[in-house]
Amino acid sequence: MLLMGNVKEPTPLVSINVVVDLGGQYLWVDCDRNYVSLSYTPARCNSAQCSLASSGACGTCNGPARPGCNNNTCSLFPENTVTRTATGGEVAQDVVSLQATNGKNPGPVVSIPRFLFTCGSTFLLEGLASGVQGMAGLGRGRIGLPSQFAAAFSFNRKFAVCLTSTTSANGVIFFGNSPYVMLPNIDISTSLIYTPLLINPVSTAGVFSQGEKSVEYFIGVKSIKVNEKSISLNTSLLSISSVTV
């Protein structure tokens, strides 16, 4: 399994702080400002990379060639899901490195040499935490982080998020199967409660194609309570046409 701390990208490796987006479609990074990499490779039109990213858009860029601006490349629409702002961005590959773990102890830093992501623009960072350079999408899409990590390291498409209770400490995200051991040597995976996930047949992205399903995670809700008192509402509004997965 992988333990996600700072994403390290590009070559030479540098740490990039990103906002973790639970239902985000994929990783997008600001390529307009200070993105320099020897291993950056744009995804050419009609390539296997574009097909995997479900990108049929093909275009050119007016300006000197650089990360995020190349001719004959496919594109997606990276979105700031906090401000609900989206723009066109080049699909590309680069090296991504993360801290590995066996679920109990830290392991070596491991790398994916051709990790698919999308170049965003600097203005997309508005409204996000200071110092971040993009957003890491954990959604169920084919180039979301869980899918790419599972394919690269041959584990199940699973992840577990442990949020910190204070701003002075880091949270943690485990990718892959349990155990998920936290200090002081507590395996939190033994006490998890599970519920079926549902598929929303209508995309919730800012930009999407007709018939595209949402990559976000949905659960079935039958009622809402506050202080053990049921909220009066039309319960049909809680349902969704879906199938369990």
VEXBAPA-457250 format. One line per 3 residues: number of its first residue (from 1); their letters; for each residue x, y negated, z of C-alpha. Coordinates in steps of 0.25 Angstrom, whole numbers. Example, Ala and Ser with C-alpha at 12.3 -4.5 7.8 and 13.67 -1.06 7.14 Angstrom:
2
1	AS	49/18/31  55/4/29 .
% end
This chain:
245
1	MLL	0/0/0  4/-15/-1  4/-25/9 .
4	MGN	2/-39/3  9/-51/8  15/-61/0 .
7	VKE	14/-58/-15  27/-59/-21  27/-63/-36 .
10	PTP	34/-66/-46  48/-63/-50  57/-67/-42 .
13	LVS	47/-63/-31  41/-74/-23  30/-73/-13 .
16	INV	16/-79/-17  5/-82/-7  -8/-79/-13 .
19	VVD	-23/-80/-7  -28/-66/-6  -42/-65/-13 .
22	LGG	-49/-52/-9  -58/-52/-21  -48/-59/-31 .
25	QYL	-46/-53/-44  -31/-53/-45  -19/-61/-41 .
28	WVD	-17/-74/-47  -5/-84/-44  -2/-98/-48 .
31	CDR	7/-97/-60  7/-112/-63  16/-116/-51 .
34	NYV	30/-110/-48  27/-96/-54  40/-91/-59 .
37	SLS	42/-76/-62  51/-68/-71  42/-56/-70 .
40	YTP	29/-64/-74  22/-57/-86  9/-63/-92 .
43	ARC	-1/-53/-97  -2/-53/-112  -16/-53/-119 .
46	NSA	-22/-40/-121  -12/-33/-112  -14/-22/-102 .
49	QCS	-12/-32/-91  -23/-41/-96  -32/-29/-98 .
52	LAS	-30/-25/-83  -33/-39/-79  -46/-39/-87 .
55	SGA	-41/-51/-94  -45/-53/-109  -42/-68/-109 .
58	CGT	-30/-71/-118  -23/-85/-120  -12/-94/-121 .
61	CNG	-5/-105/-112  -1/-119/-116  12/-121/-110 .
64	PAR	26/-115/-107  25/-100/-104  25/-97/-89 .
67	PGC	18/-88/-79  3/-91/-81  5/-98/-95 .
70	NNN	8/-88/-106  3/-85/-120  -5/-72/-124 .
73	TCS	-9/-69/-110  -22/-65/-103  -28/-72/-92 .
76	LFP	-38/-71/-80  -45/-81/-71  -37/-83/-58 .
79	ENT	-47/-88/-47  -46/-96/-34  -57/-89/-27 .
82	VTR	-57/-99/-16  -60/-111/-25  -67/-102/-36 .
85	TAT	-57/-108/-46  -52/-100/-58  -43/-102/-70 .
88	GGE	-37/-94/-81  -23/-88/-78  -13/-79/-85 .
91	VAQ	-13/-64/-81  1/-60/-78  10/-49/-71 .
94	DVV	21/-51/-61  28/-44/-50  21/-44/-37 .
97	SLQ	27/-39/-24  21/-35/-11  25/-29/3 .
100	ATN	22/-14/3  17/-6/16  13/8/20 .
103	GKN	2/2/28  11/2/40  24/-4/37 .
106	PGP	29/-14/27  36/-8/15  44/-13/3 .
109	VVS	39/-24/-6  33/-18/-18  31/-25/-32 .
112	IPR	21/-24/-44  29/-29/-56  17/-32/-65 .
115	FLF	6/-37/-56  -5/-43/-63  -10/-57/-59 .
118	TCG	-15/-70/-65  -9/-84/-65  -17/-94/-59 .
121	STF	-15/-110/-59  -11/-118/-47  -24/-125/-46 .
124	LLE	-31/-112/-42  -23/-112/-29  -32/-124/-24 .
127	GLA	-40/-120/-12  -30/-109/-8  -21/-108/4 .
130	SGV	-8/-116/3  4/-109/-4  -4/-98/-11 .
133	QGM	-1/-96/-26  -13/-88/-30  -23/-77/-25 .
136	AGL	-22/-62/-24  -34/-55/-28  -38/-42/-21 .
139	GRG	-50/-40/-29  -54/-27/-36  -50/-31/-50 .
142	RIG	-39/-23/-58  -28/-33/-56  -32/-37/-41 .
145	LPS	-21/-34/-31  -27/-21/-26  -28/-15/-40 .
148	QFA	-14/-19/-44  -8/-15/-31  -15/-1/-32 .
151	AAF	-11/1/-46  4/-3/-43  5/6/-31 .
154	SFN	-4/17/-33  -13/15/-20  -28/13/-19 .
157	RKF	-34/0/-22  -36/-4/-8  -32/-16/1 .
160	AVC	-34/-20/15  -34/-35/20  -30/-38/35 .
163	LTS	-32/-53/38  -24/-60/48  -31/-67/60 .
166	TTS	-21/-79/60  -14/-87/50  -1/-85/56 .
169	ANG	-1/-70/52  -2/-63/38  -14/-54/34 .
172	VIF	-11/-42/26  -17/-34/14  -14/-19/12 .
175	FGN	-15/-14/-2  -18/1/-3  -22/12/6 .
178	SPY	-21/12/21  -15/12/32  -16/-3/34 .
181	VML	-8/-4/47  -7/-17/55  0/-21/67 .
184	PNI	1/-16/78  0/-3/69  -15/-3/67 .
187	DIS	-20/4/55  -32/-5/51  -36/5/40 .
190	TSL	-42/15/50  -52/5/54  -57/-1/41 .
193	IYT	-72/-1/38  -76/1/23  -87/-3/15 .
196	PLL	-90/-1/0  -86/-11/-10  -96/-16/-21 .
199	INP	-93/-21/-35  -99/-34/-39  -103/-33/-54 .
202	VST	-101/-48/-56  -88/-54/-55  -86/-65/-44 .
205	AGV	-73/-71/-51  -73/-85/-55  -71/-81/-70 .
208	FSQ	-76/-67/-74  -81/-60/-86  -96/-55/-88 .
211	GEK	-97/-41/-82  -85/-42/-73  -86/-37/-59 .
214	SVE	-81/-44/-47  -67/-39/-41  -71/-44/-27 .
217	YFI	-75/-34/-16  -90/-33/-12  -97/-26/-1 .
220	GVK	-112/-23/2  -118/-32/12  -132/-29/17 .
223	SIK	-133/-40/28  -126/-51/35  -125/-53/50 .
226	VNE	-120/-64/58  -118/-62/73  -126/-49/71 .
229	KSI	-138/-56/65  -142/-53/51  -143/-65/41 .
232	SLN	-156/-66/34  -153/-66/19  -158/-59/6 .
235	TSL	-150/-46/7  -151/-44/-8  -141/-55/-9 .
238	LSI	-131/-46/-3  -132/-35/-13  -123/-33/-26 .
241	SSV	-125/-25/-38  -113/-16/-36  -107/-2/-35 .
244	TV	-98/3/-23  -83/6/-26 .
% end
